[in-house]
Amino acid sequence: MKLRAEIKEQARANFSKKYWPVVGISLLGMLIVSAMNYIPGAGGLVYLLVGTVIVVGLNGFYLSLYRGNEVKVEGLFTPFNRYGRVLGGMLWMYLWLFLWALIFIVPMIVVSVAGFFSAFAAAGPALLNSDAPFQMGMMRGAMYGFEGMMPFWIGMPFANSLAAFFNPFWLLLFLLLIPVIIKSYAFFCTPYILADSPDVPAMDAIKISQKIMAGYKWKLFVTQLTFLGWLILCGLTAGILWIFYVGPYYNAAMAGFYEEVKNKAKADGMPGTEILQ
């Protein structure tokens, strides 16, 4: 398998050779997918049923770029030729991500509900005290968002109590996110498999991804971490740098990571990978 620096260099070199076509097609795909979220009343559903498939097309596009193949705008829509398999595979992945996310979501809901009840109980005496001062001012209104929903003299004890209740749980809730993140890395290869290997059944793509990524999740995390400086610069340029350089470069590198771990798995004779392109 190629080293991280070699993967990034190949991604950057192939991107530079086809700079404007890659930027244009990348931007088109991003605009199409983003626009779906703004369709009144049905944006989320349209994104799920259509945008998800275009996202797979984008993954296939970047995979072609990393390999040095010709890049075409039609590649964004190629997955629609096997729509049911691609959508089914992605929905199956989303379902499993959601189920794993319940490890974090359920405790978060429980802590939030308990915290609000505790905070309202603490604010009760202030509510009953008719002599409590009403002069909290706009400064506290800016400090505590809850004060916009209740009298100023209640907002301070409510916010303080809520913060005090949550403080011991922040670390625990953060730790509960770790298995969710790890599982998302295990599913990393799924959209690339769906884009690149038409013979893989929808529900098998996620299984193969988990096999391929065994032992490589940390390496993927470190590879993504090397783009942190670029991502900060993207923020400072209001996303312009992402559109014209970092986005295509980063996505080509991610496609390259898939290509290399897949090739390594196939070379090692990993069961199930023989069906991959």
N, C-alpha and C positions, 0 to 999 in steps of 0.2 A: 504493500500500500504506500502511496506517495506521502511524503511529509506534509504537514500543515502549510508550510511556506511554499511548497511546490504546487499544492492545490490552489492557493491564492494567486500565485504567479501565473498559472495557466488560465485561471478565470479572468484575471486582469488583462493578460495579453490578448486573449480571444475577444474580450469586450472592446479593447482598443482598436482592433482590426475592423470591427463593424460598429463603430461608436454610434453614429446617428440612427441607423436602422434599429439597433437595440434600444436606444433611448426612446425612440418614437413608439415602438411596439410595446415596450414596458409601460410607457405613459398611457397609451391607449387602453391596455388591459386594466391598469389601475383606475382610470377614469370610469370605465364601464362598470367595474365592480363597485366602486364607491357610489356611483349614481344610483345604483339599485336600492341602496339604503334610504334614498330620499323619495322613493315612489310613495305617494300618499296612501296610507292604509294597508299597503301590501309589500312594503319595502323589504321587511325581514324575510317574508316567505319567498319573494322573488330572488333575493340573494341566496337563500338556502337552496332553491331548486335550480337556479341558473348560475348565479355568481360562484357557487362552489365548484361547478364544472369548469368555469373559466379560470379559476384559481389553479385547478389541476393542469389546464392548458398552459398557464404561465410557468408552472413547474417544469413541464415538458419543454417549453421554449428555452428556459435557462439551461436545461440539460443538453439540448442541442447546441447551445452556445458554448458550453464548457467543452463539449466534444469536438468543437471546431466545425460542426456541420452548418449547412445553410440555414439561416433563420428567416422564417416567413410569418407574416401576420396571420395567415390561416392556421398556424399552429395553436393559436389561442383557442380555436373553436374545434379542433380535431377531436377532443374528447366527447363532443356531442354525437360522434359517429357510434359510440358505445355508451350512450347516455346512462342507461339503467345500471350498468356495471360500475361506472365511475361514480355516479351519485350514490348508489348503494354502498360502495366501499367507503366513501367519505362520511355518509350518515352513520355507518357502523362505527367509524372511528370517533365521530362526535359523540355518539351515545356512550362509548366506553370512557371518553374523556370526562363526560358529565358525571358518570357513575363514580369515577375516581375523585372528581371534584367534590362530591358529597362528603368526603372525609373532612374537607375544610368548610363547606357550606353549612352543613347541619350544626356543628359546634358554633359557627359564627352567628347563625340565627338564634340559637339558644342563649348565647352570651349577650347578644344585642337586646333580645326581649327582656332578659333578666336585668340588664343594665338600665333600660328605660324605666322599668317598674321601680328599681331601686332609686333612680334619679327623681322620679315623680314623688316617691315617698319622702325623699329628702327635701323637696321643694314644698311639701305640704304645709309645714309650719309657716313658711313665708306667705303662702296663699291665705292662711287663716288669720294672719296678723294684719289687722286693718291699719295699724300705725306704722307699718313698714314703709320706708321712704320710697318714693317713686322716681327719684332723681338719679337714675343710673347713667343716663346720657348715651349719646351715639357711639362713644368710644367702646363701651362694653357691648353695644349692639354689633359693632364690627368684630369684636373679639369672639363673641359667642353667637353662632348662627341661630341657636335655639331661641334666642330672645326675640327674634322676629315673629315667633309663634305664640308668645306668652308675655305677660307684663314684665317689665324690666326687673322688678324686685324678686321675681321668681327665677329669672334666667341664670343669675350667678350661682346659687346653690344647686340648681339643676345641672348646669354644665360642670361644676366642680365635682359633684357626686358621680356623674356619668364618667368623667375622666378617671376618677379614683377607682371606680368599679372595673373599668376596662384595663387599666395599667397592668395588673398581674396576668392578664390573659393574652397580651399582645405577643409575647414570645411563643406561647403555646400555639396560638393561631398561626403564627408564621411557620413554626415547625411542621404543622399539619399540611402546609403547602408543599413541603419538600417531596413527599411521595407522589403528589399530583404532577409536579414539574418533572420528576424522574420518568413517570409514565408517559408524559407528553414527548420526552426525548426518545422513548422506546418506539413511539408511533411515528417518528420523524420521516421515515422512508415511505410511508403509505401513499401520499399523493404522487411521489415520483414513480412508484411501482404502478399505480393506476394509469399514469400518463404514458409510461414507457413500455409496459408489458401487457398487451391486450389479452393474452391467454390466461392471466391470473384471475381466478374468481374473486368477486367483490369482497367476500368475507375472509378470504385467505391473505389479502394484501397486508392486513394489520398483523397477522400471525408471522408472515415472512419478515416484516419490518422489525418485529420484536427480536427475531432470531438474528437478523443482520446487525442490529444495534447492540447486542449483548457484548459488553466490554468496550463500547465506543461512545457511550453517552457522555462521559466526562470529557473525552477528546472533542466531541462536538461542542460542548459548553465552552471549552477553552478557545476553540476556533471562533465561536461567536463573540467571546470576550475580547478578542484581538481587534474587533471592529468598534469597541467602545469609544475610542477617541473620535473616529469618524462620525459616530452617532451623535456625539456632543456637538460636533461642528454642524451637523444637519440641523440640530435644534437652534443653533445660533444663526443659521441662514434661513430659518422658517421653512425648512424642508426642501429648499431649492437644490442644495447639494445632493440630497437623496435622489431627486429626480434625474439629475444630470450626471451623477457619477456613482455615489455610494450604493444606491438601490440596485442597479444592474450588477455592479461588482460584487456586492454582498450575496445577492441571489444566485449568481453564477458560481460563487464559492460554495454555497450550500448545496447546489446541484452537484458540484464537483465532489463534495464530501460523500454524498450518496453514491456517486459513480464509483468512487474508490473503495468504499466499504462493501458495496455490492460485488465488485470485481474480486475483492479479497475473499468474500464468502463463497463465491462460485469457484475460485481457484482452490479453496480448501475443501471443496466437495460438500458444503453444508446442505443437508437434506431440504428440499423445497425450493432451493435457489436455481435449480437447473431450468426452471420455466421462465426465468427472468431474461429479458433481452440484453 
